[in-house]
Amino acid sequence: MSALFNFHSFLTVILLGICACTYFKMQFPAILDQKTGFRGFFWKAARIGRCLLFSLFI
């Protein structure tokens, strides 16, 4: 079954994407500096990941 049709798998894929964007933003900050356009989507995911990072440690 595809990850898009299974809700639990869909959330896992979204969370993996957010974590990957956050990791790349921390390792290579110049890549995700653009806040508009196609890279803006990944910049927003990295921002969500930074906020989520602190709540996951609790």
PyMOL Python script that loads the backbone (N, CA, C, O; Angstrom):
from pymol import cmd

cmd.read_pdbstr("""\
ATOM      1  N   MET A   1       0.834  -1.177   0.000  1.00  0.00           N
ATOM      2  CA  MET A   1       0.000   0.000   0.000  1.00  0.00           C
ATOM      3  C   MET A   1       0.886   1.251   0.000  1.00  0.00           C
ATOM      4  O   MET A   1       1.899   1.296   0.698  1.00  0.00           O
ATOM      5  N   SER A   2       0.515   2.225  -0.755  1.00  0.00           N
ATOM      6  CA  SER A   2       1.304   3.447  -0.871  1.00  0.00           C
ATOM      7  C   SER A   2       1.238   4.262   0.422  1.00  0.00           C
ATOM      8  O   SER A   2       0.249   4.214   1.154  1.00  0.00           O
ATOM      9  N   ALA A   3       2.300   5.003   0.683  1.00  0.00           N
ATOM     10  CA  ALA A   3       2.357   5.829   1.894  1.00  0.00           C
ATOM     11  C   ALA A   3       1.354   6.974   1.840  1.00  0.00           C
ATOM     12  O   ALA A   3       1.011   7.538   2.879  1.00  0.00           O
ATOM     13  N   LEU A   4       0.880   7.326   0.658  1.00  0.00           N
ATOM     14  CA  LEU A   4      -0.081   8.419   0.553  1.00  0.00           C
ATOM     15  C   LEU A   4      -1.483   7.998   0.969  1.00  0.00           C
ATOM     16  O   LEU A   4      -2.296   8.843   1.344  1.00  0.00           O
ATOM     17  N   PHE A   5      -1.773   6.712   0.909  1.00  0.00           N
ATOM     18  CA  PHE A   5      -3.116   6.247   1.237  1.00  0.00           C
ATOM     19  C   PHE A   5      -3.240   5.736   2.664  1.00  0.00           C
ATOM     20  O   PHE A   5      -4.352   5.606   3.177  1.00  0.00           O
ATOM     21  N   ASN A   6      -2.137   5.449   3.303  1.00  0.00           N
ATOM     22  CA  ASN A   6      -2.141   5.004   4.688  1.00  0.00           C
ATOM     23  C   ASN A   6      -1.776   6.214   5.555  1.00  0.00           C
ATOM     24  O   ASN A   6      -0.693   6.778   5.399  1.00  0.00           O
ATOM     25  N   PHE A   7      -2.663   6.613   6.459  1.00  0.00           N
ATOM     26  CA  PHE A   7      -2.476   7.849   7.225  1.00  0.00           C
ATOM     27  C   PHE A   7      -1.225   7.792   8.098  1.00  0.00           C
ATOM     28  O   PHE A   7      -0.480   8.769   8.173  1.00  0.00           O
ATOM     29  N   HIS A   8      -0.991   6.670   8.750  1.00  0.00           N
ATOM     30  CA  HIS A   8       0.175   6.540   9.618  1.00  0.00           C
ATOM     31  C   HIS A   8       1.468   6.647   8.806  1.00  0.00           C
ATOM     32  O   HIS A   8       2.411   7.308   9.239  1.00  0.00           O
ATOM     33  N   SER A   9       1.521   6.022   7.665  1.00  0.00           N
ATOM     34  CA  SER A   9       2.699   6.107   6.804  1.00  0.00           C
ATOM     35  C   SER A   9       2.868   7.513   6.239  1.00  0.00           C
ATOM     36  O   SER A   9       3.990   7.997   6.088  1.00  0.00           O
ATOM     37  N   PHE A  10       1.757   8.163   5.930  1.00  0.00           N
ATOM     38  CA  PHE A  10       1.814   9.534   5.418  1.00  0.00           C
ATOM     39  C   PHE A  10       2.423  10.470   6.462  1.00  0.00           C
ATOM     40  O   PHE A  10       3.269  11.299   6.127  1.00  0.00           O
ATOM     41  N   LEU A  11       2.005  10.348   7.709  1.00  0.00           N
ATOM     42  CA  LEU A  11       2.581  11.178   8.770  1.00  0.00           C
ATOM     43  C   LEU A  11       4.061  10.875   8.978  1.00  0.00           C
ATOM     44  O   LEU A  11       4.846  11.778   9.266  1.00  0.00           O
ATOM     45  N   THR A  12       4.438   9.626   8.836  1.00  0.00           N
ATOM     46  CA  THR A  12       5.844   9.249   8.966  1.00  0.00           C
ATOM     47  C   THR A  12       6.685   9.884   7.863  1.00  0.00           C
ATOM     48  O   THR A  12       7.788  10.367   8.122  1.00  0.00           O
ATOM     49  N   VAL A  13       6.175   9.886   6.645  1.00  0.00           N
ATOM     50  CA  VAL A  13       6.893  10.489   5.523  1.00  0.00           C
ATOM     51  C   VAL A  13       7.015  11.993   5.719  1.00  0.00           C
ATOM     52  O   VAL A  13       8.079  12.558   5.464  1.00  0.00           O
ATOM     53  N   ILE A  14       5.954  12.654   6.165  1.00  0.00           N
ATOM     54  CA  ILE A  14       5.993  14.099   6.414  1.00  0.00           C
ATOM     55  C   ILE A  14       7.002  14.432   7.515  1.00  0.00           C
ATOM     56  O   ILE A  14       7.790  15.367   7.372  1.00  0.00           O
ATOM     57  N   LEU A  15       6.981  13.676   8.602  1.00  0.00           N
ATOM     58  CA  LEU A  15       7.915  13.914   9.702  1.00  0.00           C
ATOM     59  C   LEU A  15       9.356  13.659   9.261  1.00  0.00           C
ATOM     60  O   LEU A  15      10.260  14.391   9.667  1.00  0.00           O
ATOM     61  N   LEU A  16       9.584  12.642   8.442  1.00  0.00           N
ATOM     62  CA  LEU A  16      10.914  12.377   7.917  1.00  0.00           C
ATOM     63  C   LEU A  16      11.392  13.527   7.026  1.00  0.00           C
ATOM     64  O   LEU A  16      12.565  13.897   7.071  1.00  0.00           O
ATOM     65  N   GLY A  17      10.506  14.084   6.231  1.00  0.00           N
ATOM     66  CA  GLY A  17      10.863  15.224   5.390  1.00  0.00           C
ATOM     67  C   GLY A  17      11.217  16.450   6.211  1.00  0.00           C
ATOM     68  O   GLY A  17      12.178  17.154   5.899  1.00  0.00           O
ATOM     69  N   ILE A  18      10.445  16.710   7.260  1.00  0.00           N
ATOM     70  CA  ILE A  18      10.725  17.854   8.140  1.00  0.00           C
ATOM     71  C   ILE A  18      12.061  17.675   8.840  1.00  0.00           C
ATOM     72  O   ILE A  18      12.850  18.616   8.933  1.00  0.00           O
ATOM     73  N   CYS A  19      12.314  16.473   9.330  1.00  0.00           N
ATOM     74  CA  CYS A  19      13.594  16.217  10.012  1.00  0.00           C
ATOM     75  C   CYS A  19      14.768  16.326   9.047  1.00  0.00           C
ATOM     76  O   CYS A  19      15.831  16.821   9.421  1.00  0.00           O
ATOM     77  N   ALA A  20      14.590  15.871   7.817  1.00  0.00           N
ATOM     78  CA  ALA A  20      15.662  15.963   6.821  1.00  0.00           C
ATOM     79  C   ALA A  20      15.958  17.424   6.489  1.00  0.00           C
ATOM     80  O   ALA A  20      17.121  17.815   6.385  1.00  0.00           O
ATOM     81  N   CYS A  21      14.905  18.234   6.323  1.00  0.00           N
ATOM     82  CA  CYS A  21      15.115  19.657   6.043  1.00  0.00           C
ATOM     83  C   CYS A  21      15.819  20.350   7.198  1.00  0.00           C
ATOM     84  O   CYS A  21      16.683  21.199   6.983  1.00  0.00           O
ATOM     85  N   THR A  22      15.453  19.993   8.415  1.00  0.00           N
ATOM     86  CA  THR A  22      16.103  20.581   9.584  1.00  0.00           C
ATOM     87  C   THR A  22      17.569  20.196   9.644  1.00  0.00           C
ATOM     88  O   THR A  22      18.422  21.027   9.957  1.00  0.00           O
ATOM     89  N   TYR A  23      17.864  18.941   9.347  1.00  0.00           N
ATOM     90  CA  TYR A  23      19.251  18.477   9.354  1.00  0.00           C
ATOM     91  C   TYR A  23      20.080  19.220   8.304  1.00  0.00           C
ATOM     92  O   TYR A  23      21.188  19.674   8.590  1.00  0.00           O
ATOM     93  N   PHE A  24      19.543  19.341   7.092  1.00  0.00           N
ATOM     94  CA  PHE A  24      20.276  20.037   6.040  1.00  0.00           C
ATOM     95  C   PHE A  24      20.446  21.516   6.357  1.00  0.00           C
ATOM     96  O   PHE A  24      21.464  22.112   6.006  1.00  0.00           O
ATOM     97  N   LYS A  25      19.458  22.114   7.018  1.00  0.00           N
ATOM     98  CA  LYS A  25      19.567  23.525   7.406  1.00  0.00           C
ATOM     99  C   LYS A  25      20.659  23.708   8.457  1.00  0.00           C
ATOM    100  O   LYS A  25      21.358  24.722   8.456  1.00  0.00           O
ATOM    101  N   MET A  26      20.808  22.739   9.345  1.00  0.00           N
ATOM    102  CA  MET A  26      21.838  22.836  10.378  1.00  0.00           C
ATOM    103  C   MET A  26      23.238  22.566   9.802  1.00  0.00           C
ATOM    104  O   MET A  26      24.210  23.184  10.237  1.00  0.00           O
ATOM    105  N   GLN A  27      23.345  21.668   8.848  1.00  0.00           N
ATOM    106  CA  GLN A  27      24.638  21.315   8.277  1.00  0.00           C
ATOM    107  C   GLN A  27      25.099  22.295   7.197  1.00  0.00           C
ATOM    108  O   GLN A  27      26.270  22.667   7.134  1.00  0.00           O
ATOM    109  N   PHE A  28      24.148  22.705   6.347  1.00  0.00           N
ATOM    110  CA  PHE A  28      24.453  23.595   5.227  1.00  0.00           C
ATOM    111  C   PHE A  28      23.470  24.763   5.227  1.00  0.00           C
ATOM    112  O   PHE A  28      22.509  24.746   4.459  1.00  0.00           O
ATOM    113  N   PRO A  29      23.682  25.771   6.063  1.00  0.00           N
ATOM    114  CA  PRO A  29      22.697  26.845   6.199  1.00  0.00           C
ATOM    115  C   PRO A  29      22.494  27.678   4.934  1.00  0.00           C
ATOM    116  O   PRO A  29      21.420  28.248   4.744  1.00  0.00           O
ATOM    117  N   ALA A  30      23.491  27.758   4.077  1.00  0.00           N
ATOM    118  CA  ALA A  30      23.358  28.590   2.879  1.00  0.00           C
ATOM    119  C   ALA A  30      22.393  27.987   1.852  1.00  0.00           C
ATOM    120  O   ALA A  30      21.863  28.706   1.004  1.00  0.00           O
ATOM    121  N   ILE A  31      22.166  26.687   1.922  1.00  0.00           N
ATOM    122  CA  ILE A  31      21.295  26.035   0.939  1.00  0.00           C
ATOM    123  C   ILE A  31      19.850  26.489   1.107  1.00  0.00           C
ATOM    124  O   ILE A  31      19.155  26.718   0.117  1.00  0.00           O
ATOM    125  N   LEU A  32      19.397  26.618   2.340  1.00  0.00           N
ATOM    126  CA  LEU A  32      17.990  26.934   2.593  1.00  0.00           C
ATOM    127  C   LEU A  32      17.794  28.365   3.075  1.00  0.00           C
ATOM    128  O   LEU A  32      16.919  28.615   3.904  1.00  0.00           O
ATOM    129  N   ASP A  33      18.583  29.305   2.579  1.00  0.00           N
ATOM    130  CA  ASP A  33      18.411  30.705   2.970  1.00  0.00           C
ATOM    131  C   ASP A  33      17.266  31.389   2.241  1.00  0.00           C
ATOM    132  O   ASP A  33      16.718  32.375   2.734  1.00  0.00           O
ATOM    133  N   GLN A  34      16.905  30.884   1.093  1.00  0.00           N
ATOM    134  CA  GLN A  34      15.867  31.515   0.288  1.00  0.00           C
ATOM    135  C   GLN A  34      14.492  31.211   0.897  1.00  0.00           C
ATOM    136  O   GLN A  34      14.143  30.047   1.095  1.00  0.00           O
ATOM    137  N   LYS A  35      13.715  32.259   1.193  1.00  0.00           N
ATOM    138  CA  LYS A  35      12.429  32.082   1.867  1.00  0.00           C
ATOM    139  C   LYS A  35      11.249  32.086   0.902  1.00  0.00           C
ATOM    140  O   LYS A  35      10.106  31.938   1.332  1.00  0.00           O
ATOM    141  N   THR A  36      11.501  32.248  -0.366  1.00  0.00           N
ATOM    142  CA  THR A  36      10.419  32.270  -1.347  1.00  0.00           C
ATOM    143  C   THR A  36      10.715  31.245  -2.432  1.00  0.00           C
ATOM    144  O   THR A  36      11.841  30.767  -2.562  1.00  0.00           O
ATOM    145  N   GLY A  37       9.700  30.919  -3.200  1.00  0.00           N
ATOM    146  CA  GLY A  37       9.870  29.990  -4.299  1.00  0.00           C
ATOM    147  C   GLY A  37       9.889  28.544  -3.838  1.00  0.00           C
ATOM    148  O   GLY A  37       9.346  28.200  -2.789  1.00  0.00           O
ATOM    149  N   PHE A  38      10.526  27.706  -4.644  1.00  0.00           N
ATOM    150  CA  PHE A  38      10.559  26.271  -4.368  1.00  0.00           C
ATOM    151  C   PHE A  38      11.353  25.959  -3.103  1.00  0.00           C
ATOM    152  O   PHE A  38      10.949  25.103  -2.315  1.00  0.00           O
ATOM    153  N   ARG A  39      12.472  26.641  -2.904  1.00  0.00           N
ATOM    154  CA  ARG A  39      13.274  26.417  -1.697  1.00  0.00           C
ATOM    155  C   ARG A  39      12.580  26.942  -0.448  1.00  0.00           C
ATOM    156  O   ARG A  39      12.913  26.526   0.662  1.00  0.00           O
ATOM    157  N   GLY A  40      11.630  27.840  -0.609  1.00  0.00           N
ATOM    158  CA  GLY A  40      10.890  28.367   0.529  1.00  0.00           C
ATOM    159  C   GLY A  40      10.090  27.309   1.248  1.00  0.00           C
ATOM    160  O   GLY A  40       9.918  27.373   2.466  1.00  0.00           O
ATOM    161  N   PHE A  41       9.598  26.332   0.501  1.00  0.00           N
ATOM    162  CA  PHE A  41       8.865  25.217   1.114  1.00  0.00           C
ATOM    163  C   PHE A  41       9.769  24.442   2.063  1.00  0.00           C
ATOM    164  O   PHE A  41       9.349  24.075   3.161  1.00  0.00           O
ATOM    165  N   PHE A  42      11.002  24.192   1.650  1.00  0.00           N
ATOM    166  CA  PHE A  42      11.941  23.457   2.494  1.00  0.00           C
ATOM    167  C   PHE A  42      12.437  24.321   3.646  1.00  0.00           C
ATOM    168  O   PHE A  42      12.731  23.805   4.724  1.00  0.00           O
ATOM    169  N   TRP A  43      12.533  25.643   3.427  1.00  0.00           N
ATOM    170  CA  TRP A  43      12.901  26.550   4.513  1.00  0.00           C
ATOM    171  C   TRP A  43      11.829  26.526   5.605  1.00  0.00           C
ATOM    172  O   TRP A  43      12.149  26.519   6.794  1.00  0.00           O
ATOM    173  N   LYS A  44      10.564  26.515   5.199  1.00  0.00           N
ATOM    174  CA  LYS A  44       9.468  26.457   6.169  1.00  0.00           C
ATOM    175  C   LYS A  44       9.461  25.139   6.916  1.00  0.00           C
ATOM    176  O   LYS A  44       9.186  25.103   8.115  1.00  0.00           O
ATOM    177  N   ALA A  45       9.762  24.053   6.213  1.00  0.00           N
ATOM    178  CA  ALA A  45       9.835  22.747   6.877  1.00  0.00           C
ATOM    179  C   ALA A  45      10.968  22.719   7.895  1.00  0.00           C
ATOM    180  O   ALA A  45      10.836  22.115   8.960  1.00  0.00           O
ATOM    181  N   ALA A  46      12.074  23.366   7.573  1.00  0.00           N
ATOM    182  CA  ALA A  46      13.195  23.435   8.514  1.00  0.00           C
ATOM    183  C   ALA A  46      12.835  24.264   9.739  1.00  0.00           C
ATOM    184  O   ALA A  46      13.244  23.938  10.853  1.00  0.00           O
ATOM    185  N   ARG A  47      12.070  25.337   9.536  1.00  0.00           N
ATOM    186  CA  ARG A  47      11.620  26.150  10.683  1.00  0.00           C
ATOM    187  C   ARG A  47      10.680  25.356  11.585  1.00  0.00           C
ATOM    188  O   ARG A  47      10.769  25.444  12.810  1.00  0.00           O
ATOM    189  N   ILE A  48       9.794  24.593  10.990  1.00  0.00           N
ATOM    190  CA  ILE A  48       8.902  23.740  11.773  1.00  0.00           C
ATOM    191  C   ILE A  48       9.717  22.713  12.540  1.00  0.00           C
ATOM    192  O   ILE A  48       9.421  22.421  13.699  1.00  0.00           O
ATOM    193  N   GLY A  49      10.737  22.167  11.901  1.00  0.00           N
ATOM    194  CA  GLY A  49      11.590  21.183  12.551  1.00  0.00           C
ATOM    195  C   GLY A  49      12.355  21.756  13.719  1.00  0.00           C
ATOM    196  O   GLY A  49      12.538  21.079  14.731  1.00  0.00           O
ATOM    197  N   ARG A  50      12.808  22.999  13.599  1.00  0.00           N
ATOM    198  CA  ARG A  50      13.523  23.622  14.715  1.00  0.00           C
ATOM    199  C   ARG A  50      12.593  23.808  15.916  1.00  0.00           C
ATOM    200  O   ARG A  50      13.012  23.612  17.057  1.00  0.00           O
ATOM    201  N   CYS A  51      11.352  24.178  15.672  1.00  0.00           N
ATOM    202  CA  CYS A  51      10.390  24.321  16.771  1.00  0.00           C
ATOM    203  C   CYS A  51      10.018  22.962  17.346  1.00  0.00           C
ATOM    204  O   CYS A  51       9.821  22.831  18.554  1.00  0.00           O
ATOM    205  N   LEU A  52       9.921  21.958  16.495  1.00  0.00           N
ATOM    206  CA  LEU A  52       9.570  20.619  16.934  1.00  0.00           C
ATOM    207  C   LEU A  52      10.709  19.955  17.690  1.00  0.00           C
ATOM    208  O   LEU A  52      10.479  19.091  18.537  1.00  0.00           O
ATOM    209  N   LEU A  53      11.929  20.355  17.386  1.00  0.00           N
ATOM    210  CA  LEU A  53      13.105  19.735  17.984  1.00  0.00           C
ATOM    211  C   LEU A  53      13.076  19.851  19.504  1.00  0.00           C
ATOM    212  O   LEU A  53      13.371  18.880  20.201  1.00  0.00           O
ATOM    213  N   PHE A  54      12.728  21.009  20.018  1.00  0.00           N
ATOM    214  CA  PHE A  54      12.711  21.207  21.467  1.00  0.00           C
ATOM    215  C   PHE A  54      11.573  20.453  22.132  1.00  0.00           C
ATOM    216  O   PHE A  54      11.726  19.980  23.258  1.00  0.00           O
ATOM    217  N   SER A  55      10.443  20.332  21.467  1.00  0.00           N
ATOM    218  CA  SER A  55       9.321  19.609  22.073  1.00  0.00           C
ATOM    219  C   SER A  55       9.543  18.101  22.054  1.00  0.00           C
ATOM    220  O   SER A  55       8.951  17.389  22.865  1.00  0.00           O
ATOM    221  N   LEU A  56      10.375  17.598  21.156  1.00  0.00           N
ATOM    222  CA  LEU A  56      10.655  16.168  21.112  1.00  0.00           C
ATOM    223  C   LEU A  56      11.610  15.735  22.209  1.00  0.00           C
ATOM    224  O   LEU A  56      11.626  14.563  22.584  1.00  0.00           O
ATOM    225  N   PHE A  57      12.410  16.663  22.734  1.00  0.00           N
ATOM    226  CA  PHE A  57      13.339  16.315  23.798  1.00  0.00           C
ATOM    227  C   PHE A  57      12.648  16.163  25.149  1.00  0.00           C
ATOM    228  O   PHE A  57      13.195  15.544  26.061  1.00  0.00           O
ATOM    229  N   ILE A  58      11.474  16.712  25.277  1.00  0.00           N
ATOM    230  CA  ILE A  58      10.769  16.664  26.573  1.00  0.00           C
ATOM    231  C   ILE A  58      10.139  15.316  26.801  1.00  0.00           C
ATOM    232  O   ILE A  58       9.509  15.096  27.835  1.00  0.00           O
TER     233      ILE A  58
END
""", "prot")
cmd.dss("prot")
cmd.show_as("cartoon", "prot")
cmd.util.cbc("prot")
cmd.orient("prot")
